[in-house]
Amino acid sequence: MTTDPTQPDSQETTVSAASSDDATSQVAAAAVTPVAEATSDSESVGARIREKMSAATEALPQPEETVSAPAARRGPVEIPKEDDLEAGLEAEIAAAMSGDIPVPVAVTEEPTAEDDAAGSAKEIAVGSKVKGVVQAVHNGEVFLEAGLRHNIVLQLTQFPEGKHPAVGDQLDVIIDSAGADGLIKGRIPRARHRAGGNWESLAAGQVVDCLVTAVNKGGLQVTVSNLRAFMPASQVELGFAGNLEQYVGQKMSVQITEVNPKKRNLVVSRRALLQAERAEGETDFWGKVEVGQDFPGIVKTIKDYGAFVNIGPVDGFLHIGEISWSRINHPKDVLSEGQQIDVRILKLDSEKKRISLGMKQLAQNPWASASERYAQGRNVSGTVTRLAEFGAFIELEAGLEGMVHISELAWRRVGNVGEILTVGETREFQVVEVDTKRKRVSLSLKALEKRPEPPKPEKAEEAAPATPEEPRKPRNTNLRGGTGGSGKGGGLFGNPSDFS
């Protein structure tokens, strides 16, 4: 059997076509296989894809073995259907085809309870202050929503009786602890914490009750539950605490400032608690206070120029001129430290936190009706309070003082005020003038006396008889010098010819 060399061998063509189809299928399978493997094994995805593609390429017929055939006689090559792949896997395959090393796909997992607790611990810190809304009150606990992963739990016993919170109330709380189980415990500011007698239940910032047992070097020795603690002398009061013995045996609320279970070191402070209470009270005070309001106060310190008065959470200054309508030499004449008084707000400076107080404004101003009670020409009674060179000051009533000039003491000329008046003496005077604007009352003492008549001129004394004049002595002419006389003597001074 002869074979026409010009006709293509059908058998060979069929084999070539089949081989071509198989090779194409292998290439497509090699391209799809890494996709499945990439989902199960994430390491070296690109290397495996290159390895399979290399093996599929070697399976293809070489150029010398391939027999050309008309395109019309070739059978259609079936292209495998495209699988729906994830975007991450498609990116890996594309990177592998281009020769780049793929980046492993990061799988996002749902956060666990441990992750929540760790995240909550990162977001908040023990001792930090947050604001939240009450979500529920159940079984003696208050659950607060503060924007964290878990609610904050507060004990209902922290709130005073009759002031328990309700759902929807907004509270400021301090974080006490954030456990690994996701439980966040908090407390309201200044809430008392019941120490359980173990170090694990204590944390810095907690407010606990303690008992002062003894005076130690530099402070007080106290007990918190059955744990021994120390309170420095500088942390007992807001100011200086002089006698520490007076605190022995007293129960007081303090704030924990340092806890070290390993060293068994527990330090507390009463001053920190007082400062926190005062700072909170100051904020409320400055938001409500107005000029003209009256407050009860306690005198703290007395100076020469005034006194400092405590009116709740803040201190104000009471000037000596605002203590009384009467003239006083020193604030101690009217006030004493620890005395309780009523004061009025005169001036406010919220930026500098300064308050000016007045005390005399609570009493009636005696000058308001002074012109009616002390009309001109009226006789009044007063007490001499001070003497001066120009006159004397007379107290007519509390807060109202007049003055009598030295020229109004007597009809005669007075050289010294003390000749007529003495301090403490009560006399009657006549009102000469009242000036309510300048707060002055002019008085007169001589107006109460009858003006004396001017003295009559005395008659001229009779002239005494003139005594006869004694005869003059004769002049001594024997005296030298001068211009009188004649003779050789008596030359003129300065005339040399007279003495030649």
TORLUM-469887 format. One line per field, with one value per residue (C-alpha): residue in three letters; residue number from 1; x, y, z; chain. Coordinates in pm, whole numbers, always signed. Example, Ala and Ser with C-alpha at 12.3 -4.5 7.8 and 13.67 -1.06 7.14 Angstrom:
BEGIN
type <- (ala,ser)
seq <- (1,2)
x <- (+1230,+1367)
y <- (-450,-106)
z <- (+780,+714)
mol <- (A,A)
END
This chain:
BEGIN
type <- (met,thr,thr,asp,pro,thr,gln,pro,asp,ser,gln,glu,thr,thr,val,ser,ala,ala,ser,ser,asp,asp,ala,thr,ser,gln,val,ala,ala,ala,ala,val,thr,pro,val,ala,glu,ala,thr,ser,asp,ser,glu,ser,val,gly,ala,arg,ile,arg,glu,lys,met,ser,ala,ala,thr,glu,ala,leu,pro,gln,pro,glu,glu,thr,val,ser,ala,pro,ala,ala,arg,arg,gly,pro,val,glu,ile,pro,lys,glu,asp,asp,leu,glu,ala,gly,leu,glu,ala,glu,ile,ala,ala,ala,met,ser,gly,asp,ile,pro,val,pro,val,ala,val,thr,glu,glu,pro,thr,ala,glu,asp,asp,ala,ala,gly,ser,ala,lys,glu,ile,ala,val,gly,ser,lys,val,lys,gly,val,val,gln,ala,val,his,asn,gly,glu,val,phe,leu,glu,ala,gly,leu,arg,his,asn,ile,val,leu,gln,leu,thr,gln,phe,pro,glu,gly,lys,his,pro,ala,val,gly,asp,gln,leu,asp,val,ile,ile,asp,ser,ala,gly,ala,asp,gly,leu,ile,lys,gly,arg,ile,pro,arg,ala,arg,his,arg,ala,gly,gly,asn,trp,glu,ser,leu,ala,ala,gly,gln,val,val,asp,cys,leu,val,thr,ala,val,asn,lys,gly,gly,leu,gln,val,thr,val,ser,asn,leu,arg,ala,phe,met,pro,ala,ser,gln,val,glu,leu,gly,phe,ala,gly,asn,leu,glu,gln,tyr,val,gly,gln,lys,met,ser,val,gln,ile,thr,glu,val,asn,pro,lys,lys,arg,asn,leu,val,val,ser,arg,arg,ala,leu,leu,gln,ala,glu,arg,ala,glu,gly,glu,thr,asp,phe,trp,gly,lys,val,glu,val,gly,gln,asp,phe,pro,gly,ile,val,lys,thr,ile,lys,asp,tyr,gly,ala,phe,val,asn,ile,gly,pro,val,asp,gly,phe,leu,his,ile,gly,glu,ile,ser,trp,ser,arg,ile,asn,his,pro,lys,asp,val,leu,ser,glu,gly,gln,gln,ile,asp,val,arg,ile,leu,lys,leu,asp,ser,glu,lys,lys,arg,ile,ser,leu,gly,met,lys,gln,leu,ala,gln,asn,pro,trp,ala,ser,ala,ser,glu,arg,tyr,ala,gln,gly,arg,asn,val,ser,gly,thr,val,thr,arg,leu,ala,glu,phe,gly,ala,phe,ile,glu,leu,glu,ala,gly,leu,glu,gly,met,val,his,ile,ser,glu,leu,ala,trp,arg,arg,val,gly,asn,val,gly,glu,ile,leu,thr,val,gly,glu,thr,arg,glu,phe,gln,val,val,glu,val,asp,thr,lys,arg,lys,arg,val,ser,leu,ser,leu,lys,ala,leu,glu,lys,arg,pro,glu,pro,pro,lys,pro,glu,lys,ala,glu,glu,ala,ala,pro,ala,thr,pro,glu,glu,pro,arg,lys,pro,arg,asn,thr,asn,leu,arg,gly,gly,thr,gly,gly,ser,gly,lys,gly,gly,gly,leu,phe,gly,asn,pro,ser,asp,phe,ser)
seq <- (1,2,3,4,5,6,7,8,9,10,11,12,13,14,15,16,17,18,19,20,21,22,23,24,25,26,27,28,29,30,31,32,33,34,35,36,37,38,39,40,41,42,43,44,45,46,47,48,49,50,51,52,53,54,55,56,57,58,59,60,61,62,63,64,65,66,67,68,69,70,71,72,73,74,75,76,77,78,79,80,81,82,83,84,85,86,87,88,89,90,91,92,93,94,95,96,97,98,99,100,101,102,103,104,105,106,107,108,109,110,111,112,113,114,115,116,117,118,119,120,121,122,123,124,125,126,127,128,129,130,131,132,133,134,135,136,137,138,139,140,141,142,143,144,145,146,147,148,149,150,151,152,153,154,155,156,157,158,159,160,161,162,163,164,165,166,167,168,169,170,171,172,173,174,175,176,177,178,179,180,181,182,183,184,185,186,187,188,189,190,191,192,193,194,195,196,197,198,199,200,201,202,203,204,205,206,207,208,209,210,211,212,213,214,215,216,217,218,219,220,221,222,223,224,225,226,227,228,229,230,231,232,233,234,235,236,237,238,239,240,241,242,243,244,245,246,247,248,249,250,251,252,253,254,255,256,257,258,259,260,261,262,263,264,265,266,267,268,269,270,271,272,273,274,275,276,277,278,279,280,281,282,283,284,285,286,287,288,289,290,291,292,293,294,295,296,297,298,299,300,301,302,303,304,305,306,307,308,309,310,311,312,313,314,315,316,317,318,319,320,321,322,323,324,325,326,327,328,329,330,331,332,333,334,335,336,337,338,339,340,341,342,343,344,345,346,347,348,349,350,351,352,353,354,355,356,357,358,359,360,361,362,363,364,365,366,367,368,369,370,371,372,373,374,375,376,377,378,379,380,381,382,383,384,385,386,387,388,389,390,391,392,393,394,395,396,397,398,399,400,401,402,403,404,405,406,407,408,409,410,411,412,413,414,415,416,417,418,419,420,421,422,423,424,425,426,427,428,429,430,431,432,433,434,435,436,437,438,439,440,441,442,443,444,445,446,447,448,449,450,451,452,453,454,455,456,457,458,459,460,461,462,463,464,465,466,467,468,469,470,471,472,473,474,475,476,477,478,479,480,481,482,483,484,485,486,487,488,489,490,491,492,493,494,495,496,497,498,499,500)
x <- (+0,+137,+83,+45,+296,+87,-213,-200,-202,-543,-431,-139,-359,-608,-336,-195,-536,-603,-265,-331,-666,-517,-237,-478,-688,-378,-282,-631,-628,-289,-425,-728,-560,-358,-686,-810,-474,-440,-753,-621,-257,-146,+228,+426,+120,+315,+584,+331,+150,+478,+566,+238,+247,+599,+489,+192,+413,+649,+349,+272,+403,+731,+748,+908,+638,+346,+187,+20,-346,-597,-784,-1115,-1053,-951,-1213,-1322,-1128,-1348,-1256,-1320,-1579,-1453,-1500,-1620,-1317,-1264,-1100,-801,-738,-775,-515,-279,-324,-272,+44,+169,+104,+299,+589,+535,+537,+186,+107,-82,-446,-528,-840,-1058,-1188,-1461,-1327,-1334,-1411,-1041,-991,-1279,-1129,-787,-935,-1131,-820,-641,-922,-958,-719,-782,-855,-977,-1304,-1576,-1934,-2213,-2589,-2766,-2900,-3041,-3058,-3080,-2997,-2818,-2604,-2615,-2518,-2377,-2322,-2011,-1920,-1693,-1717,-1884,-2103,-1963,-2099,-2148,-2270,-2599,-2466,-2239,-2539,-2698,-3036,-3313,-3078,-3055,-3010,-3281,-3260,-3150,-2960,-2617,-2336,-1964,-1781,-1423,-1289,-1175,-1082,-1116,-1093,-993,-1355,-1458,-1617,-1552,-1609,-1650,-1747,-1894,-1660,-1617,-1809,-1703,-1540,-1571,-1230,-1249,-938,-721,-477,-647,-961,-772,-666,-530,-804,-1057,-1229,-1231,-1300,-1014,-947,-659,-470,-153,+73,+374,+685,+573,+207,-70,-92,-433,-605,-816,-1023,-747,-467,-216,-175,+7,-120,+148,+99,+74,-224,-439,-591,-607,-381,-129,-233,-56,-158,-189,-283,-636,-704,-621,-929,-1126,-1285,-1244,-1286,-964,-849,-594,-289,-48,-91,+203,+103,+458,+602,+285,+278,-55,-65,-384,-471,-754,-640,-688,-1048,-1111,-958,-1174,-1487,-1389,-1307,-1645,-1817,-1632,-1758,-2117,-2064,-1926,-2210,-2475,-2323,-2431,-2350,-2582,-2635,-2599,-2406,-2317,-1942,-1670,-1376,-1056,-776,-761,-517,-456,-643,-934,-1031,-1063,-1401,-1491,-1830,-1868,-1626,-1450,-1292,-1372,-1207,-1377,-1209,-1182,-1392,-1675,-1698,-1900,-2054,-1862,-1496,-1276,-901,-846,-1065,-996,-1204,-1512,-1415,-1237,-1110,-1371,-1657,-1965,-2094,-2327,-2175,-2290,-2125,-2003,-1774,-1693,-1392,-1444,-1117,-898,-1135,-1167,-1468,-1515,-1744,-1931,-2068,-2202,-2440,-2658,-2724,-2927,-2724,-2749,-2673,-2987,-3207,-2944,-3077,-3414,-3285,-3013,-3173,-2986,-3021,-3123,-2951,-2807,-2606,-2279,-1967,-1618,-1422,-1107,-925,-730,-551,-835,-1124,-1293,-1496,-1828,-2017,-2384,-2495,-2352,-2210,-2269,-2005,-1989,-1713,-1687,-1423,-1189,-1342,-1684,-1575,-1603,-1654,-1307,-990,-901,-540,-589,-898,-813,-889,-1261,-1321,-1184,-1214,-1512,-1697,-2065,-2177,-2461,-2398,-2594,-2612,-2468,-2479,-2551,-2393,-2519,-2318,-1988,-2113,-2032,-2216,-2081,-2144,-2100,-2055,-2042,-2380,-2539,-2390,-2500,-2269,-2090,-2114,-1803,-1598,-1649,-1340,-1185,-1163,-828,-629,-564,-231,+28,+187,+504,+821,+1062,+1351,+1694,+1952,+2195,+2558,+2804,+2995,+3351,+3563,+3885,+3803,+4031,+3906,+3585,+3508,+3416,+3644,+3935,+4301,+4576,+4409,+4124,+4269,+4053,+4116,+4257,+4389,+4767,+4809,+4616,+4878,+5189)
y <- (+0,+331,+644,+972,+1196,+1497,+1379,+1411,+1100,+1090,+859,+1079,+1384,+1227,+1134,+1483,+1637,+1405,+1477,+1849,+1819,+1621,+1870,+2162,+1984,+1920,+2288,+2393,+2135,+2258,+2610,+2505,+2253,+2515,+2690,+2392,+2333,+2699,+2678,+2381,+2462,+2825,+2769,+2801,+2833,+3003,+2736,+2456,+2638,+2685,+2318,+2189,+2430,+2316,+1951,+2028,+2212,+1914,+1692,+1897,+1753,+1898,+2102,+1816,+1571,+1798,+1739,+2040,+2002,+2241,+2439,+2341,+1970,+2018,+1946,+2220,+2228,+2223,+2501,+2418,+2625,+2900,+2829,+3096,+3174,+3414,+3743,+3652,+3324,+3486,+3741,+3461,+3278,+3598,+3670,+3316,+3338,+3662,+3516,+3710,+3533,+3539,+3683,+3445,+3541,+3662,+3494,+3707,+3519,+3612,+3770,+3542,+3625,+3646,+3890,+4101,+4111,+4197,+4467,+4612,+4621,+4815,+5064,+5142,+5172,+5100,+5427,+5605,+5800,+5733,+5846,+5603,+5544,+5300,+5007,+4789,+4746,+4382,+4178,+4462,+4549,+4840,+4779,+5080,+5130,+5343,+5259,+4968,+4606,+4513,+4691,+4826,+4665,+4870,+4755,+4912,+4950,+5231,+5462,+5627,+5513,+5676,+5781,+5461,+5517,+5445,+5321,+5605,+5798,+5925,+5856,+5920,+5607,+5506,+5176,+4947,+4634,+4464,+4087,+3827,+3709,+4047,+4169,+4539,+4658,+5023,+5256,+5601,+5877,+5875,+5548,+5340,+5005,+4723,+4564,+4189,+4156,+4039,+4228,+4116,+4315,+4646,+4881,+5233,+5493,+5302,+5476,+5267,+5317,+5288,+5311,+5518,+5301,+5497,+5787,+5679,+5867,+6101,+6009,+5783,+5408,+5284,+4953,+4879,+4574,+4359,+4505,+4748,+5077,+5409,+5764,+6038,+6349,+6563,+6355,+6393,+6737,+6988,+7214,+7149,+6896,+6994,+6752,+6400,+6248,+6383,+6143,+5824,+5607,+5788,+5622,+5807,+5755,+5755,+5690,+5423,+5574,+5278,+4899,+4658,+4305,+4170,+4425,+4437,+4811,+4997,+5379,+5581,+5951,+6150,+6470,+6324,+6241,+6587,+6751,+6543,+6634,+6999,+7009,+6860,+7104,+7400,+7311,+7307,+7624,+7835,+7720,+7853,+8142,+8499,+8843,+8939,+8589,+8530,+8234,+8109,+8098,+8012,+8244,+8057,+8312,+8670,+8924,+9293,+9391,+9146,+8782,+8470,+8302,+7951,+7932,+7564,+7434,+7771,+8053,+8422,+8738,+8979,+9321,+9513,+9794,+9549,+9394,+9662,+10002,+10116,+10206,+9921,+9917,+9544,+9255,+9073,+9341,+9187,+8840,+8532,+8221,+7947,+8193,+8132,+8443,+8536,+8704,+8836,+8796,+9139,+9052,+8738,+8655,+8309,+8314,+8388,+8207,+8509,+8608,+8937,+8915,+9167,+9136,+9481,+9465,+9223,+9492,+9807,+10096,+10369,+10637,+10557,+10763,+10969,+11299,+11232,+11116,+11379,+11693,+12021,+12192,+11875,+11786,+11431,+11224,+11056,+10890,+11023,+10754,+10932,+11261,+11442,+11775,+11922,+11782,+11471,+11181,+11107,+10776,+10854,+10493,+10169,+10246,+10619,+10859,+11238,+11490,+11805,+12053,+12212,+12549,+12415,+12297,+12627,+12995,+13063,+12969,+12602,+12503,+12124,+11905,+11714,+12023,+11980,+11610,+11270,+10932,+10728,+11029,+11067,+11421,+11599,+11782,+11981,+11880,+12146,+11968,+11619,+11498,+11146,+11121,+11190,+11016,+11306,+11463,+11790,+11851,+12142,+12159,+12532,+12572,+12431,+12712,+13072,+13292,+13520,+13897,+14069,+14229,+14605,+14830,+14933,+15311,+15477,+15510,+15855,+15990,+15995,+16331,+16397,+16388,+16680,+16608,+16581,+16838,+16714,+16671,+16913,+16794,+16678,+16882,+16710,+16416,+16375,+16320,+16429,+16742,+16972,+17197,+17398,+17377,+17151,+16834,+16662,+16606,+16433,+16067,+16022,+16381,+16360,+16739,+16760,+16552,+16699)
z <- (+0,-114,+65,-105,+50,-41,+161,+532,+734,+899,+1176,+1256,+1246,+1481,+1722,+1708,+1768,+2056,+2199,+2161,+2336,+2620,+2662,+2671,+2930,+3137,+3118,+3227,+3504,+3613,+3630,+3836,+4063,+4259,+4342,+4538,+4693,+4787,+4997,+5194,+5216,+5232,+5227,+4905,+4683,+4405,+4401,+4361,+4081,+3891,+3941,+3798,+3506,+3423,+3426,+3202,+2958,+2925,+2842,+2534,+2200,+2087,+1767,+1566,+1668,+1590,+1251,+1098,+1008,+861,+1123,+970,+1036,+1400,+1660,+1903,+2227,+2534,+2776,+3139,+3317,+3540,+3910,+4145,+4353,+4634,+4558,+4772,+4588,+4248,+4350,+4452,+4121,+3923,+4120,+4062,+3686,+3670,+3862,+4186,+4518,+4663,+5002,+5234,+5287,+5639,+5774,+6001,+6301,+6542,+6867,+7167,+7528,+7602,+7317,+7447,+7793,+7653,+7433,+7722,+7936,+7662,+7619,+7987,+8277,+8641,+8817,+8504,+8516,+8258,+8205,+8133,+8134,+8365,+8160,+8438,+8814,+8922,+9232,+9409,+9108,+8865,+8501,+8323,+7950,+7889,+7527,+7622,+7507,+7831,+8077,+8401,+8716,+9034,+9372,+9476,+9830,+9708,+9678,+9982,+10098,+9901,+9620,+9418,+9044,+8788,+8431,+8206,+8472,+8373,+8620,+8655,+8764,+8833,+8700,+8981,+8786,+8445,+8478,+8219,+8207,+8067,+8390,+8454,+8809,+8894,+9174,+9203,+9325,+9702,+9731,+10030,+9957,+10204,+10233,+10253,+10464,+10174,+9955,+9633,+9716,+9749,+9472,+9451,+9440,+9649,+9939,+10256,+10625,+10870,+11243,+11380,+11630,+11711,+11624,+11423,+11327,+11054,+11058,+11185,+11207,+11094,+11019,+10711,+10803,+10953,+10738,+10879,+10691,+10724,+10680,+10647,+10860,+10546,+10429,+10740,+10674,+10391,+10594,+10866,+11130,+11449,+11723,+11581,+11916,+11881,+11593,+11785,+11823,+11551,+11251,+10923,+10552,+10351,+9998,+9914,+9742,+9734,+9752,+9746,+9855,+9822,+10061,+10272,+10217,+10233,+10230,+10267,+10250,+10401,+10233,+9884,+9969,+10112,+9806,+9572,+9767,+9773,+9400,+9315,+9550,+9397,+9051,+9173,+9379,+9094,+8872,+9112,+9307,+9233,+9368,+9652,+9791,+10165,+10308,+10656,+10705,+10952,+11019,+10930,+10951,+11080,+10938,+11010,+10695,+10718,+10761,+10543,+10578,+10463,+10293,+10213,+9950,+9893,+10092,+10061,+10192,+10431,+10435,+10760,+10613,+10537,+10883,+11062,+11006,+11311,+11294,+11423,+11479,+11416,+11294,+11622,+11795,+11635,+11503,+11634,+11453,+11435,+11483,+11269,+11092,+10807,+10504,+10167,+9826,+9708,+9414,+9213,+8995,+8848,+8654,+8957,+9195,+9424,+9632,+9820,+10120,+10331,+10682,+10763,+10465,+10662,+10924,+10864,+10732,+10997,+10740,+10540,+10775,+10953,+10818,+10982,+11317,+11342,+11209,+11225,+11564,+11750,+12076,+12082,+12325,+12228,+12364,+12299,+12111,+11991,+12042,+11775,+11748,+11544,+11749,+11889,+11741,+11902,+11857,+11834,+11769,+11633,+11291,+11304,+11429,+11441,+11503,+11709,+11598,+11848,+11767,+11873,+12218,+12400,+12343,+12465,+12286,+12354,+12320,+12366,+12312,+12627,+12832,+12757,+12668,+12766,+12586,+12709,+12840,+12742,+12671,+12500,+12173,+11922,+11554,+11329,+10990,+10842,+10513,+10432,+10109,+10281,+10598,+10825,+11120,+11256,+11626,+11864,+12237,+12285,+12112,+12428,+12635,+12643,+12453,+12702,+12665,+12538,+12823,+12876,+12827,+13161,+13256,+13198,+13516,+13642,+13531,+13806,+13890,+13701,+13909,+13872,+13645,+13805,+13691,+13433,+13528,+13374,+13075,+13126,+12897,+12982,+12755,+12457,+12108,+11954,+11764,+12044,+12237,+12129,+12199,+12095,+12194,+12021,+11676,+11420,+11355,+11015,+10991,+11042,+11047,+11372,+11549,+11404)
mol <- (A,A,A,A,A,A,A,A,A,A,A,A,A,A,A,A,A,A,A,A,A,A,A,A,A,A,A,A,A,A,A,A,A,A,A,A,A,A,A,A,A,A,A,A,A,A,A,A,A,A,A,A,A,A,A,A,A,A,A,A,A,A,A,A,A,A,A,A,A,A,A,A,A,A,A,A,A,A,A,A,A,A,A,A,A,A,A,A,A,A,A,A,A,A,A,A,A,A,A,A,A,A,A,A,A,A,A,A,A,A,A,A,A,A,A,A,A,A,A,A,A,A,A,A,A,A,A,A,A,A,A,A,A,A,A,A,A,A,A,A,A,A,A,A,A,A,A,A,A,A,A,A,A,A,A,A,A,A,A,A,A,A,A,A,A,A,A,A,A,A,A,A,A,A,A,A,A,A,A,A,A,A,A,A,A,A,A,A,A,A,A,A,A,A,A,A,A,A,A,A,A,A,A,A,A,A,A,A,A,A,A,A,A,A,A,A,A,A,A,A,A,A,A,A,A,A,A,A,A,A,A,A,A,A,A,A,A,A,A,A,A,A,A,A,A,A,A,A,A,A,A,A,A,A,A,A,A,A,A,A,A,A,A,A,A,A,A,A,A,A,A,A,A,A,A,A,A,A,A,A,A,A,A,A,A,A,A,A,A,A,A,A,A,A,A,A,A,A,A,A,A,A,A,A,A,A,A,A,A,A,A,A,A,A,A,A,A,A,A,A,A,A,A,A,A,A,A,A,A,A,A,A,A,A,A,A,A,A,A,A,A,A,A,A,A,A,A,A,A,A,A,A,A,A,A,A,A,A,A,A,A,A,A,A,A,A,A,A,A,A,A,A,A,A,A,A,A,A,A,A,A,A,A,A,A,A,A,A,A,A,A,A,A,A,A,A,A,A,A,A,A,A,A,A,A,A,A,A,A,A,A,A,A,A,A,A,A,A,A,A,A,A,A,A,A,A,A,A,A,A,A,A,A,A,A,A,A,A,A,A,A,A,A,A,A,A,A,A,A,A,A,A,A,A,A,A,A,A,A,A,A,A,A,A,A,A,A,A,A,A,A,A,A,A,A,A,A,A,A,A,A,A,A,A,A,A,A,A,A,A,A,A,A,A,A,A,A,A,A,A)
END
